[in-house]
Amino acid sequence: MIIMVLGISVLAQAQTKQHKGHKTPEQKAQQFTAVLQKKLSLTADQSAKVNIILVKRATQMDSLKKATVTADNKKANKQARKAILLSADKDLKAVFTASQTQTYEQLKAQLKEKHKNKKDVMAPAEGK
């Protein structure tokens, strides 16, 4: 376990030097783990498990983003992203208690609404 953490740490540092301004999958996972730990009052054991799940999710999503997007594979990429998110969601819910799962669902709904509002603001005005 310690070797895995050290390996992730070294990898994260190497990626940070390559892509300043872009968060590594490990950084994204750590940031969201911290949010979930605060919002859901996770135990240390739960936080460790959640971080592993989120690193896996972020790494998979990152590799999809790096793939060349063409008209042919755009739909496939969207389906793959959805499958990754659903799988990670299922894994996370297995770690949470019933009340944590309920709070997590509420948090997801808030984030989805925030994203929708941001998307609406960014969309060009129709009919003008």
C-alpha positions, 0 to 999 in steps of 0.5 A, spaced: 500 500 500 505 504 501 509 503 495 502 504 491 502 511 494 509 513 493 508 510 486 502 515 485 505 521 488 511 520 484 507 519 478 503 525 480 509 530 481 512 528 474 505 529 471 504 536 474 511 538 471 509 536 464 502 540 465 502 546 469 495 548 470 492 542 469 490 537 474 492 530 474 487 524 475 490 523 482 490 531 484 482 531 481 481 525 486 484 528 492 480 534 491 473 530 490 475 526 496 476 532 501 470 534 499 466 528 500 470 527 506 467 534 509 460 533 506 459 526 508 463 525 514 467 519 512 472 515 516 479 514 514 478 507 512 472 510 507 476 516 505 482 511 503 477 507 499 473 513 496 480 516 493 482 509 490 475 509 486 476 516 484 483 515 482 481 510 478 475 514 475 479 520 474 485 516 470 480 513 466 476 519 464 483 522 463 485 517 458 478 518 454 479 525 454 486 524 451 483 520 445 482 523 438 475 525 438 472 524 431 465 524 429 465 516 429 467 515 436 464 521 439 458 517 441 462 511 443 466 516 448 460 519 451 458 512 452 464 510 455 464 516 460 457 514 462 459 507 463 465 509 467 461 514 472 456 509 473 461 504 475 465 509 480 458 511 483 456 504 484 463 503 487 462 509 492 455 507 494 458 500 496 463 504 501 458 509 504 452 508 509 445 509 507 445 516 510 452 518 506 449 515 500 443 519 501 447 526 502 451 524 496 445 523 491 443 530 494 450 533 492 450 530 485 444 533 484 446 540 486 453 539 482 448 537 476 444 543 477 450 547 477 453 544 471 447 545 467 446 553 469 453 554 467 452 550 461 446 555 460 450 561 461 455 559 456 450 557 451 449 562 445 443 566 445 438 563 440 434 567 435 439 573 436 
